[in-house]
Amino acid sequence: MRQINTIHNDAHSKRVKLDTEICLAKTITVMDSQALSNYNKAFTLLKENPLEQRLDVQLPYEKFLQLDAAFSELKSAAGISEDQRYPSLAYNSFTETVTVVTVPSSIHEGASRWIEKDIIEFAQDYLFSHSSQTVNNIYYVGSTTQFFPLGGYTRSRKEPDGGFTYISVGGENKLVIAVEVGNSGTYARLCEDKDMWIGGKGVNVVILVCFSERPRFTFPDTSPYQTITDIRAELAAMSRIVGETTESNIPQSYYGPLGYRDHTWVGTLNEAFIEVWRQDTNPVRYELIRDGFSADNLPNTLGLMISDLYPRDSWEAADIPDSTIPFLSTRFIQRLRGHCIAAAMGRFEGFLYEKLGLH
């Protein structure tokens, strides 16, 4: 654990692939050449929805509204529910940045879910004996789009990757903890997300979870795979091999690559860390994996408190003792192994169906 000074995102969803003619009229109204280019990049990514992509581009608010309307029309034409989480479209009005995030890997999804699970399990046990009348006011934030009432973020909208909302009947309804997950290559953008949650939403805590996968995943050439005819047998063979590889890595606490048919489907988890941010304080970083191996002196807490799950007034009214929330970091990174297997299998299955066209 160390303090650092830093300057200032449904595992599988339906794929939306439609002709660009649907929204041609909307793109014509974007006059500035750079805005037009950025608009088309964002719309293309929303339309194609490839795996595991994040795009951040500059657009004025009026053009974002056009993009949002075009995206809604796209989903309506494809019969896709507005509640589908990915691809997601967010806007930061302070920086005038549109963010598109497509279907993430199991590693990404698993990280936020296990952090949430560890927090809520301890909180419920603690509060049942100290404040049973407020324990049911703490909810997972889910995939609800959040709007931002504060600062320069008043036209922003975003969904966190995870977190908690405090809801009381006739009282406050407040997002108190937000979780954002991404690869270390998008760290600067994750920090901008953090600024939105703290500066625009007033959350108590933002938890950033960062991974570095090396090499970054790319799909292989299709020619060596043209002889595949039995998908079920192929997936079973791959599952056996990546499972054996994972088992062989455990004694060394190594998070090495998972390969099959001479291709790396999940690279080495070279780095994994968690940062905890609060308003007007330096973040604290907790290293979990370094150079592909489990880090020394894994933390047993992320410094979260029971009071972080409450708005200030509600916490004072509850009048109960505070407590540190533990974090089982060894269990957390062990779970990542299973999500690495799931990510490898998901990428390979997607390759078989989408790249090779097998069914």
C-alpha positions in Angstrom: 0.0 0.0 0.0 1.3 3.4 -0.8 0.0 6.9 -1.3 0.5 8.5 -4.7 0.1 11.9 -6.1 -1.7 11.8 -9.4 -2.6 14.6 -11.9 -5.6 14.9 -13.0 -17.4 0.4 -17.7 -23.4 -8.4 -18.9 -20.5 -10.3 -20.2 -22.1 -10.8 -23.5 -24.8 -8.7 -25.3 -26.5 -8.8 -28.6 -24.4 -7.3 -31.3 -25.9 -4.3 -33.2 -24.9 -4.3 -36.8 -26.9 -2.1 -39.1 -26.4 -0.1 -42.2 -25.1 3.4 -41.5 -28.0 4.8 -43.7 -30.2 4.7 -40.6 -28.5 7.8 -39.1 -27.1 9.5 -42.2 -29.3 12.5 -41.8 -28.1 13.0 -38.3 -24.4 12.9 -39.3 -24.9 15.4 -42.1 -25.8 18.1 -39.5 -22.4 17.9 -37.9 -20.5 20.6 -39.8 -17.0 20.8 -38.1 -14.7 18.2 -39.8 -13.1 17.0 -36.6 -16.5 16.7 -34.9 -17.8 14.8 -37.9 -14.9 12.4 -37.8 -15.3 11.8 -34.0 -19.0 11.4 -34.4 -18.6 8.8 -37.1 -15.9 6.9 -35.1 -18.3 6.7 -32.1 -21.3 5.7 -34.1 -19.3 3.0 -36.0 -18.2 1.5 -32.7 -21.7 1.6 -31.3 -23.0 0.0 -34.5 -20.4 -2.8 -34.7 -20.0 -3.4 -31.0 -16.8 -5.5 -31.2 -15.4 -7.0 -28.0 -13.5 -5.1 -25.3 -13.2 -1.6 -26.8 -13.2 1.9 -25.3 -13.3 5.0 -27.4 -13.0 8.6 -26.0 -13.5 11.4 -28.5 -14.3 15.1 -28.2 -17.8 16.3 -29.2 -19.8 19.4 -28.2 -23.0 18.7 -26.2 -25.3 19.3 -29.2 -23.5 16.7 -31.2 -23.6 14.2 -28.4 -27.4 14.6 -28.3 -27.5 13.8 -32.0 -25.3 10.8 -31.4 -27.5 9.6 -28.5 -30.7 10.0 -30.6 -29.0 8.1 -33.5 -28.0 5.3 -31.1 -31.5 5.0 -29.7 -32.8 4.8 -33.3 -30.2 2.1 -34.1 -31.3 0.0 -31.1 -35.0 0.5 -31.9 -34.5 -0.7 -35.5 -32.6 -3.8 -34.2 -35.2 -4.6 -31.5 -32.6 -4.0 -28.8 -33.9 -2.9 -25.4 -32.8 0.5 -24.1 -31.8 -1.3 -20.9 -29.1 -3.4 -22.6 -25.8 -2.3 -21.0 -23.4 -2.7 -23.8 -22.4 -1.0 -25.9 -22.7 2.0 -23.5 -22.6 5.7 -24.4 -21.5 8.2 -21.8 -20.8 12.0 -21.9 -18.5 14.2 -19.8 -19.7 17.7 -20.2 -16.8 19.2 -18.4 -14.3 17.9 -20.9 -16.8 17.5 -23.8 -15.8 13.9 -24.1 -18.0 11.1 -25.5 -17.1 7.6 -24.3 -18.2 4.4 -26.0 -17.6 1.1 -24.2 -18.3 -2.2 -25.8 -18.8 -5.7 -24.3 -16.0 -6.1 -21.8 -14.1 -9.3 -20.9 -15.0 -11.5 -17.9 -11.9 -10.2 -16.1 -13.4 -6.7 -16.3 -16.8 -7.7 -15.1 -15.6 -10.1 -12.4 -13.4 -7.5 -10.8 -16.2 -5.1 -10.0 -18.6 -7.8 -9.0 -16.2 -9.4 -6.4 -15.3 -6.0 -4.9 -19.0 -5.3 -4.5 -19.7 -8.7 -3.0 -16.9 -8.4 -0.4 -18.2 -5.0 0.7 -21.8 -5.8 0.9 -21.3 -9.2 2.7 -19.4 -7.6 5.5 -21.6 -4.5 5.7 -24.8 -6.6 6.0 -23.3 -8.7 8.8 -22.1 -5.7 10.6 -25.3 -3.6 10.2 -27.7 -6.4 11.2 -26.2 -6.2 14.7 -25.7 -2.4 14.8 -28.4 -0.7 12.6 -30.9 -3.2 11.3 -33.2 -0.4 10.3 -30.8 1.0 7.8 -29.2 -2.1 6.3 -31.9 -2.4 3.7 -31.2 1.1 2.5 -27.9 0.1 0.8 -28.3 -1.2 -2.8 -26.1 -2.2 -5.7 -26.1 0.6 -8.2 -26.6 -1.8 -11.1 -26.6 -0.5 -14.7 -28.6 2.6 -13.9 -27.5 5.7 -15.9 -26.4 8.4 -13.5 -26.9 12.2 -14.1 -24.6 14.8 -12.5 -26.0 17.9 -10.7 -22.7 19.5 -9.6 -20.0 21.7 -11.1 -19.3 21.6 -14.8 -20.8 18.1 -15.1 -24.4 19.1 -15.2 -24.9 17.8 -18.8 -23.0 14.6 -18.1 -24.3 11.0 -18.0 -22.6 7.7 -17.2 -23.0 4.3 -15.7 -20.4 3.1 -13.2 -19.0 -0.4 -13.5 -20.2 -1.0 -10.0 -20.9 0.7 -6.7 -23.6 1.3 -4.1 -26.5 3.7 -3.7 -28.1 4.7 -0.4 -31.9 4.9 -0.7 -34.2 5.8 2.2 -38.0 6.2 1.9 -38.8 9.9 2.2 -35.1 10.7 2.5 -31.9 10.7 0.6 -31.2 8.8 -2.6 -27.4 9.1 -3.2 -24.7 7.2 -5.0 -22.1 6.8 -2.3 -19.4 4.5 -3.9 -18.5 4.1 -7.6 -16.3 1.4 -9.1 -14.5 1.8 -12.4 -12.5 -0.9 -14.1 -10.1 -0.7 -17.0 -6.7 -1.6 -18.4 -3.7 0.5 -17.3 -3.5 2.0 -20.8 -6.8 3.9 -20.1 -5.7 5.0 -16.6 -5.9 8.7 -17.5 -9.4 8.3 -18.8 -10.4 6.4 -15.6 -9.1 9.3 -13.6 -11.4 11.6 -15.6 -14.3 9.2 -14.8 -13.2 9.5 -11.1 -13.3 13.3 -11.3 -16.9 13.0 -12.6 -18.0 10.9 -9.7 -16.4 13.0 -7.1 -16.8 16.5 -8.6 -20.1 16.0 -10.4 -21.9 13.5 -8.2 -20.3 14.0 -4.8 -19.7 10.3 -4.1 -17.8 9.4 -0.9 -15.4 7.0 -2.6 -14.3 6.0 -6.1 -12.5 2.7 -6.5 -10.4 2.3 -9.6 -9.3 -1.2 -10.6 -6.6 -1.4 -13.3 -5.1 -4.4 -15.2 -2.4 -4.7 -17.7 -2.6 -7.7 -20.1 0.5 -8.5 -22.2 0.3 -8.9 -25.0 -3.0 -7.1 -25.6 -5.4 -9.4 -27.2 -5.9 -9.6 -31.0 -7.8 -12.1 -33.0 -5.6 -14.5 -35.1 -5.7 -15.1 -38.8 -8.6 -17.4 -39.7 -6.7 -19.7 -42.1 -5.3 -22.2 -39.5 -8.8 -22.7 -38.1 -10.7 -23.5 -41.3 -10.7 -27.2 -40.6 -12.8 -26.9 -37.4 -16.2 -28.5 -37.8 -17.2 -29.6 -34.3 -17.5 -26.4 -32.1 -18.4 -28.3 -29.0 -15.4 -30.6 -29.2 -13.1 -27.7 -29.9 -14.3 -25.7 -26.9 -14.0 -28.8 -24.7 -10.4 -29.3 -25.9 -9.5 -25.6 -25.3 -11.1 -25.7 -21.8 -9.0 -28.7 -20.8 -5.8 -27.1 -22.0 -6.3 -23.6 -20.5 -7.4 -25.3 -17.3 -4.2 -27.3 -17.2 -2.1 -24.2 -17.8 -3.9 -22.4 -15.1 -3.3 -25.2 -12.6 0.4 -25.3 -13.4 0.7 -21.5 -12.7 -0.9 -21.6 -9.3 2.2 -22.9 -7.3 4.3 -20.0 -8.5 1.5 -17.5 -7.9 1.9 -16.7 -11.6 -0.7 -15.1 -13.8 0.7 -16.2 -17.1 -0.8 -16.4 -20.6 -3.5 -18.8 -21.7 -2.9 -20.2 -25.2 -4.6 -22.6 -27.5 -3.7 -23.6 -31.1 -0.6 -21.5 -31.1 -2.4 -18.3 -30.2 -2.6 -16.3 -26.9 -6.2 -15.8 -25.9 -5.4 -14.1 -22.6 -2.1 -12.5 -22.1 -0.1 -12.4 -18.9 -1.7 -10.3 -16.2 1.4 -8.2 -15.9 0.0 -5.7 -13.4 -3.1 -5.3 -11.3 -3.8 -2.6 -8.8 -6.6 -0.8 -7.0 -6.7 2.9 -6.2 -9.1 4.4 -3.6 -10.0 8.1 -4.2 -11.7 10.5 -1.9 -12.4 14.2 -2.3 -9.4 16.5 -1.4 -7.1 13.6 -0.4 -4.3 11.8 -2.2 -5.3 8.3 -3.5 -4.0 5.1 -1.9 -2.8 2.5 -4.3 -2.8 -1.2 -3.5 -0.7 -3.5 -5.7 -2.1 -6.9 -6.3 -0.1 -8.3 -9.2 3.4 -7.2 -10.4 5.3 -8.5 -13.3 2.8 -11.4 -13.7 3.2 -12.6 -10.1 1.2 -12.0 -7.0 2.5 -8.9 -5.2 4.1 -9.1 -1.7 2.2 -7.9 1.3 -1.2 -8.1 -0.2 -3.6 -5.7 1.6 -6.3 -6.9 4.0 -8.4 -3.7 3.6 -8.9 -1.0 1.0 -9.4 1.6 3.7 -13.2 1.6 3.2 -15.4 2.2 6.2 -19.0 1.4 7.0 -19.7 5.1 7.0 -18.7 5.3 3.3 -21.9 3.5 2.5 -24.0 6.4 3.9 -24.6 10.0 3.1 -23.2 12.2 5.8 -26.5 13.2 7.4 -27.8 9.6 7.3 -24.7 8.3 8.9 -24.9 10.9 11.8 -28.5 10.0 12.3 -27.8 6.3 12.5 -25.5 6.9 15.5 -23.6 3.6 15.3 -19.8 2.9 15.7 -17.8 2.9 12.5 -15.8 -0.1 11.3 -13.1 -0.9 8.7 -14.4 -3.1 5.8 -12.0 -5.9 5.2 -10.8 -6.9 1.7 -9.7 -10.4 1.0 -7.1 -9.6 -1.6 -5.7 -13.2 -1.9 -9.2 -14.5 -2.6 -9.8 -11.6 -5.1 -6.8 -12.4 -7.3 -7.4 -16.1 -7.1 -10.9 -15.4 -8.5 -9.2 -13.6 -11.4 -7.8 -16.9 -12.6 -11.3 -18.2 -13.2 -12.2 -15.0 -15.0 -9.0 -15.3 -17.2 -10.2 -18.8 -18.2 -13.7 -17.4 -19.0 -12.2 -14.5 -21.0 -10.1 -16.9 -23.0 -13.0 -19.1 -23.7 -15.3 -16.2 -24.5 -12.8 -14.7 -27.0 -12.3 -18.1 -28.7 -16.0 -18.8 -28.9 -16.6 -15.3 -30.3 -13.8 -16.0 -32.9 -15.5 -19.2 -34.0 -18.9 -17.7 -34.4 -18.1 -14.2 -35.7 -14.8 -14.5 -37.5 -15.2 -18.1 -38.9 -19.0 -17.9 -39.2 -19.5 -21.3 -37.5 -22.8 -22.2 -35.9 
